[in-house]
């Protein structure tokens, strides 16, 4: 039988996942809320 506690001790996240998380957090993304806010205030960016 698998010892899940032991397997969790061995767990290490993949480097690609950590890098992707850092890139996503560092990126300044405009979402729908930002677009609507800018449109209602007349600050539409092209």
PDB file of N, CA, C and O in Angstrom:
ATOM      1  N   UNK A   1       0.832  -1.179   0.000  1.00  0.00           N
ATOM      2  CA  UNK A   1       0.000   0.000   0.000  1.00  0.00           C
ATOM      3  C   UNK A   1       0.886   1.256   0.000  1.00  0.00           C
ATOM      4  O   UNK A   1       1.985   1.243   0.554  1.00  0.00           O
ATOM      5  N   UNK A   2       0.406   2.325  -0.617  1.00  0.00           N
ATOM      6  CA  UNK A   2       1.163   3.568  -0.718  1.00  0.00           C
ATOM      7  C   UNK A   2       1.055   4.345   0.590  1.00  0.00           C
ATOM      8  O   UNK A   2      -0.034   4.529   1.135  1.00  0.00           O
ATOM      9  N   UNK A   3       2.217   4.801   1.083  1.00  0.00           N
ATOM     10  CA  UNK A   3       2.253   5.639   2.278  1.00  0.00           C
ATOM     11  C   UNK A   3       2.250   7.098   1.806  1.00  0.00           C
ATOM     12  O   UNK A   3       3.293   7.639   1.440  1.00  0.00           O
ATOM     13  N   UNK A   4       1.084   7.720   1.817  1.00  0.00           N
ATOM     14  CA  UNK A   4       0.949   9.077   1.280  1.00  0.00           C
ATOM     15  C   UNK A   4       1.777  10.098   2.046  1.00  0.00           C
ATOM     16  O   UNK A   4       2.311  11.033   1.449  1.00  0.00           O
ATOM     17  N   UNK A   5       1.891   9.932   3.347  1.00  0.00           N
ATOM     18  CA  UNK A   5       2.702  10.859   4.146  1.00  0.00           C
ATOM     19  C   UNK A   5       4.164  10.821   3.697  1.00  0.00           C
ATOM     20  O   UNK A   5       4.812  11.861   3.584  1.00  0.00           O
ATOM     21  N   UNK A   6       4.672   9.621   3.446  1.00  0.00           N
ATOM     22  CA  UNK A   6       6.046   9.475   2.991  1.00  0.00           C
ATOM     23  C   UNK A   6       6.227  10.057   1.592  1.00  0.00           C
ATOM     24  O   UNK A   6       7.240  10.698   1.314  1.00  0.00           O
ATOM     25  N   UNK A   7       5.275   9.842   0.732  1.00  0.00           N
ATOM     26  CA  UNK A   7       5.352  10.385  -0.626  1.00  0.00           C
ATOM     27  C   UNK A   7       5.309  11.908  -0.621  1.00  0.00           C
ATOM     28  O   UNK A   7       6.002  12.547  -1.413  1.00  0.00           O
ATOM     29  N   UNK A   8       4.507  12.496   0.258  1.00  0.00           N
ATOM     30  CA  UNK A   8       4.442  13.954   0.351  1.00  0.00           C
ATOM     31  C   UNK A   8       5.758  14.552   0.827  1.00  0.00           C
ATOM     32  O   UNK A   8       6.107  15.664   0.430  1.00  0.00           O
ATOM     33  N   UNK A   9       6.484  13.844   1.658  1.00  0.00           N
ATOM     34  CA  UNK A   9       7.796  14.323   2.119  1.00  0.00           C
ATOM     35  C   UNK A   9       8.782  14.408   0.960  1.00  0.00           C
ATOM     36  O   UNK A   9       9.678  15.252   0.975  1.00  0.00           O
ATOM     37  N   UNK A  10       8.629  13.547  -0.042  1.00  0.00           N
ATOM     38  CA  UNK A  10       9.534  13.516  -1.198  1.00  0.00           C
ATOM     39  C   UNK A  10       9.135  14.513  -2.289  1.00  0.00           C
ATOM     40  O   UNK A  10       9.892  14.735  -3.234  1.00  0.00           O
ATOM     41  N   UNK A  11       7.960  15.107  -2.160  1.00  0.00           N
ATOM     42  CA  UNK A  11       7.432  15.974  -3.218  1.00  0.00           C
ATOM     43  C   UNK A  11       8.268  17.230  -3.400  1.00  0.00           C
ATOM     44  O   UNK A  11       8.606  17.906  -2.428  1.00  0.00           O
ATOM     45  N   UNK A  12       8.599  17.541  -4.647  1.00  0.00           N
ATOM     46  CA  UNK A  12       9.240  18.794  -5.030  1.00  0.00           C
ATOM     47  C   UNK A  12       8.533  19.298  -6.280  1.00  0.00           C
ATOM     48  O   UNK A  12       8.405  18.556  -7.254  1.00  0.00           O
ATOM     49  N   UNK A  13       8.067  20.561  -6.272  1.00  0.00           N
ATOM     50  CA  UNK A  13       7.382  21.074  -7.460  1.00  0.00           C
ATOM     51  C   UNK A  13       8.344  21.180  -8.649  1.00  0.00           C
ATOM     52  O   UNK A  13       9.545  21.400  -8.487  1.00  0.00           O
ATOM     53  N   UNK A  14       7.788  21.021  -9.815  1.00  0.00           N
ATOM     54  CA  UNK A  14       8.587  21.129 -11.032  1.00  0.00           C
ATOM     55  C   UNK A  14       9.086  22.559 -11.202  1.00  0.00           C
ATOM     56  O   UNK A  14       8.377  23.511 -10.879  1.00  0.00           O
ATOM     57  N   UNK A  15      10.287  22.704 -11.700  1.00  0.00           N
ATOM     58  CA  UNK A  15      10.881  24.028 -11.903  1.00  0.00           C
ATOM     59  C   UNK A  15      10.014  24.860 -12.846  1.00  0.00           C
ATOM     60  O   UNK A  15       9.846  26.060 -12.630  1.00  0.00           O
ATOM     61  N   UNK A  16       9.466  24.242 -13.880  1.00  0.00           N
ATOM     62  CA  UNK A  16       8.649  24.962 -14.847  1.00  0.00           C
ATOM     63  C   UNK A  16       7.424  25.584 -14.180  1.00  0.00           C
ATOM     64  O   UNK A  16       7.023  26.695 -14.527  1.00  0.00           O
ATOM     65  N   UNK A  17       6.832  24.874 -13.230  1.00  0.00           N
ATOM     66  CA  UNK A  17       5.649  25.378 -12.538  1.00  0.00           C
ATOM     67  C   UNK A  17       6.010  26.592 -11.708  1.00  0.00           C
ATOM     68  O   UNK A  17       5.288  27.589 -11.727  1.00  0.00           O
ATOM     69  N   UNK A  18       7.125  26.527 -10.975  1.00  0.00           N
ATOM     70  CA  UNK A  18       7.557  27.664 -10.171  1.00  0.00           C
ATOM     71  C   UNK A  18       7.846  28.878 -11.051  1.00  0.00           C
ATOM     72  O   UNK A  18       7.486  30.002 -10.702  1.00  0.00           O
ATOM     73  N   UNK A  19       8.496  28.650 -12.192  1.00  0.00           N
ATOM     74  CA  UNK A  19       8.812  29.755 -13.100  1.00  0.00           C
ATOM     75  C   UNK A  19       7.546  30.346 -13.687  1.00  0.00           C
ATOM     76  O   UNK A  19       7.433  31.565 -13.810  1.00  0.00           O
ATOM     77  N   UNK A  20       6.597  29.506 -14.051  1.00  0.00           N
ATOM     78  CA  UNK A  20       5.333  29.990 -14.604  1.00  0.00           C
ATOM     79  C   UNK A  20       4.584  30.822 -13.565  1.00  0.00           C
ATOM     80  O   UNK A  20       4.024  31.866 -13.899  1.00  0.00           O
ATOM     81  N   UNK A  21       4.569  30.371 -12.312  1.00  0.00           N
ATOM     82  CA  UNK A  21       3.903  31.131 -11.253  1.00  0.00           C
ATOM     83  C   UNK A  21       4.548  32.505 -11.094  1.00  0.00           C
ATOM     84  O   UNK A  21       3.846  33.508 -10.968  1.00  0.00           O
ATOM     85  N   UNK A  22       5.865  32.557 -11.100  1.00  0.00           N
ATOM     86  CA  UNK A  22       6.572  33.826 -10.944  1.00  0.00           C
ATOM     87  C   UNK A  22       6.277  34.758 -12.119  1.00  0.00           C
ATOM     88  O   UNK A  22       6.070  35.956 -11.923  1.00  0.00           O
ATOM     89  N   UNK A  23       6.257  34.214 -13.336  1.00  0.00           N
ATOM     90  CA  UNK A  23       5.973  35.030 -14.515  1.00  0.00           C
ATOM     91  C   UNK A  23       4.552  35.583 -14.488  1.00  0.00           C
ATOM     92  O   UNK A  23       4.326  36.742 -14.839  1.00  0.00           O
ATOM     93  N   UNK A  24       3.608  34.767 -14.078  1.00  0.00           N
ATOM     94  CA  UNK A  24       2.214  35.200 -14.026  1.00  0.00           C
ATOM     95  C   UNK A  24       2.031  36.289 -12.981  1.00  0.00           C
ATOM     96  O   UNK A  24       1.341  37.278 -13.229  1.00  0.00           O
ATOM     97  N   UNK A  25       2.640  36.118 -11.821  1.00  0.00           N
ATOM     98  CA  UNK A  25       2.519  37.116 -10.755  1.00  0.00           C
ATOM     99  C   UNK A  25       3.206  38.424 -11.123  1.00  0.00           C
ATOM    100  O   UNK A  25       2.750  39.493 -10.717  1.00  0.00           O
ATOM    101  N   UNK A  26       4.295  38.359 -11.886  1.00  0.00           N
ATOM    102  CA  UNK A  26       5.063  39.557 -12.242  1.00  0.00           C
ATOM    103  C   UNK A  26       4.424  40.342 -13.392  1.00  0.00           C
ATOM    104  O   UNK A  26       4.724  41.521 -13.579  1.00  0.00           O
ATOM    105  N   UNK A  27       3.568  39.708 -14.141  1.00  0.00           N
ATOM    106  CA  UNK A  27       2.977  40.344 -15.321  1.00  0.00           C
ATOM    107  C   UNK A  27       1.803  41.218 -14.921  1.00  0.00           C
ATOM    108  O   UNK A  27       0.951  40.812 -14.131  1.00  0.00           O
ATOM    109  N   UNK A  28       1.767  42.423 -15.477  1.00  0.00           N
ATOM    110  CA  UNK A  28       0.667  43.347 -15.205  1.00  0.00           C
ATOM    111  C   UNK A  28      -0.383  43.145 -16.291  1.00  0.00           C
ATOM    112  O   UNK A  28      -0.280  43.706 -17.382  1.00  0.00           O
ATOM    113  N   UNK A  29      -1.387  42.345 -15.981  1.00  0.00           N
ATOM    114  CA  UNK A  29      -2.404  42.022 -16.967  1.00  0.00           C
ATOM    115  C   UNK A  29      -3.644  42.892 -16.767  1.00  0.00           C
ATOM    116  O   UNK A  29      -4.073  43.135 -15.640  1.00  0.00           O
ATOM    117  N   UNK A  30      -4.202  43.350 -17.868  1.00  0.00           N
ATOM    118  CA  UNK A  30      -5.449  44.088 -17.830  1.00  0.00           C
ATOM    119  C   UNK A  30      -6.584  43.084 -17.954  1.00  0.00           C
ATOM    120  O   UNK A  30      -6.636  42.312 -18.911  1.00  0.00           O
ATOM    121  N   UNK A  31      -7.485  43.095 -16.993  1.00  0.00           N
ATOM    122  CA  UNK A  31      -8.607  42.183 -17.068  1.00  0.00           C
ATOM    123  C   UNK A  31      -9.873  42.954 -17.442  1.00  0.00           C
ATOM    124  O   UNK A  31      -9.836  44.168 -17.641  1.00  0.00           O
ATOM    125  N   UNK A  32     -10.970  42.248 -17.534  1.00  0.00           N
ATOM    126  CA  UNK A  32     -12.232  42.853 -17.951  1.00  0.00           C
ATOM    127  C   UNK A  32     -12.648  43.978 -17.013  1.00  0.00           C
ATOM    128  O   UNK A  32     -13.177  44.993 -17.464  1.00  0.00           O
ATOM    129  N   UNK A  33     -12.418  43.812 -15.728  1.00  0.00           N
ATOM    130  CA  UNK A  33     -12.775  44.848 -14.767  1.00  0.00           C
ATOM    131  C   UNK A  33     -12.005  46.135 -15.054  1.00  0.00           C
ATOM    132  O   UNK A  33     -12.579  47.224 -15.026  1.00  0.00           O
ATOM    133  N   UNK A  34     -10.704  46.012 -15.330  1.00  0.00           N
ATOM    134  CA  UNK A  34      -9.896  47.194 -15.660  1.00  0.00           C
ATOM    135  C   UNK A  34     -10.415  47.869 -16.924  1.00  0.00           C
ATOM    136  O   UNK A  34     -10.510  49.094 -16.986  1.00  0.00           O
ATOM    137  N   UNK A  35     -10.750  47.062 -17.935  1.00  0.00           N
ATOM    138  CA  UNK A  35     -11.241  47.628 -19.190  1.00  0.00           C
ATOM    139  C   UNK A  35     -12.554  48.384 -18.980  1.00  0.00           C
ATOM    140  O   UNK A  35     -12.722  49.492 -19.489  1.00  0.00           O
ATOM    141  N   UNK A  36     -13.476  47.792 -18.236  1.00  0.00           N
ATOM    142  CA  UNK A  36     -14.751  48.455 -17.980  1.00  0.00           C
ATOM    143  C   UNK A  36     -14.560  49.733 -17.170  1.00  0.00           C
ATOM    144  O   UNK A  36     -15.201  50.749 -17.442  1.00  0.00           O
ATOM    145  N   UNK A  37     -13.688  49.680 -16.186  1.00  0.00           N
ATOM    146  CA  UNK A  37     -13.410  50.866 -15.370  1.00  0.00           C
ATOM    147  C   UNK A  37     -12.857  51.990 -16.241  1.00  0.00           C
ATOM    148  O   UNK A  37     -13.297  53.134 -16.126  1.00  0.00           O
ATOM    149  N   UNK A  38     -11.902  51.677 -17.106  1.00  0.00           N
ATOM    150  CA  UNK A  38     -11.318  52.685 -17.992  1.00  0.00           C
ATOM    151  C   UNK A  38     -12.342  53.230 -18.977  1.00  0.00           C
ATOM    152  O   UNK A  38     -12.333  54.423 -19.281  1.00  0.00           O
ATOM    153  N   UNK A  39     -13.216  52.382 -19.475  1.00  0.00           N
ATOM    154  CA  UNK A  39     -14.230  52.829 -20.429  1.00  0.00           C
ATOM    155  C   UNK A  39     -15.229  53.781 -19.766  1.00  0.00           C
ATOM    156  O   UNK A  39     -15.640  54.772 -20.370  1.00  0.00           O
ATOM    157  N   UNK A  40     -15.613  53.482 -18.537  1.00  0.00           N
ATOM    158  CA  UNK A  40     -16.599  54.335 -17.866  1.00  0.00           C
ATOM    159  C   UNK A  40     -16.001  55.670 -17.460  1.00  0.00           C
ATOM    160  O   UNK A  40     -16.724  56.652 -17.291  1.00  0.00           O
ATOM    161  N   UNK A  41     -14.685  55.710 -17.303  1.00  0.00           N
ATOM    162  CA  UNK A  41     -14.019  56.968 -16.941  1.00  0.00           C
ATOM    163  C   UNK A  41     -13.478  57.711 -18.161  1.00  0.00           C
ATOM    164  O   UNK A  41     -12.851  58.760 -18.008  1.00  0.00           O
ATOM    165  N   UNK A  42     -13.704  57.201 -19.344  1.00  0.00           N
ATOM    166  CA  UNK A  42     -13.245  57.854 -20.573  1.00  0.00           C
ATOM    167  C   UNK A  42     -11.762  57.701 -20.809  1.00  0.00           C
ATOM    168  O   UNK A  42     -11.186  58.485 -21.564  1.00  0.00           O
ATOM    169  N   UNK A  43     -11.118  56.721 -20.194  1.00  0.00           N
ATOM    170  CA  UNK A  43      -9.695  56.503 -20.346  1.00  0.00           C
ATOM    171  C   UNK A  43      -9.398  55.286 -21.204  1.00  0.00           C
ATOM    172  O   UNK A  43      -8.615  54.424 -20.806  1.00  0.00           O
ATOM    173  N   UNK A  44     -10.005  55.206 -22.362  1.00  0.00           N
ATOM    174  CA  UNK A  44      -9.839  54.054 -23.229  1.00  0.00           C
ATOM    175  C   UNK A  44      -8.447  54.096 -23.856  1.00  0.00           C
ATOM    176  O   UNK A  44      -8.059  55.098 -24.457  1.00  0.00           O
ATOM    177  N   UNK A  45      -7.705  53.010 -23.712  1.00  0.00           N
ATOM    178  CA  UNK A  45      -6.379  52.922 -24.305  1.00  0.00           C
ATOM    179  C   UNK A  45      -6.453  52.144 -25.597  1.00  0.00           C
ATOM    180  O   UNK A  45      -7.180  51.156 -25.693  1.00  0.00           O
ATOM    181  N   UNK A  46      -5.703  52.585 -26.594  1.00  0.00           N
ATOM    182  CA  UNK A  46      -5.665  51.901 -27.884  1.00  0.00           C
ATOM    183  C   UNK A  46      -4.398  51.132 -28.028  1.00  0.00           C
ATOM    184  O   UNK A  46      -4.181  50.486 -29.053  1.00  0.00           O
TER     185      UNK A  46
END
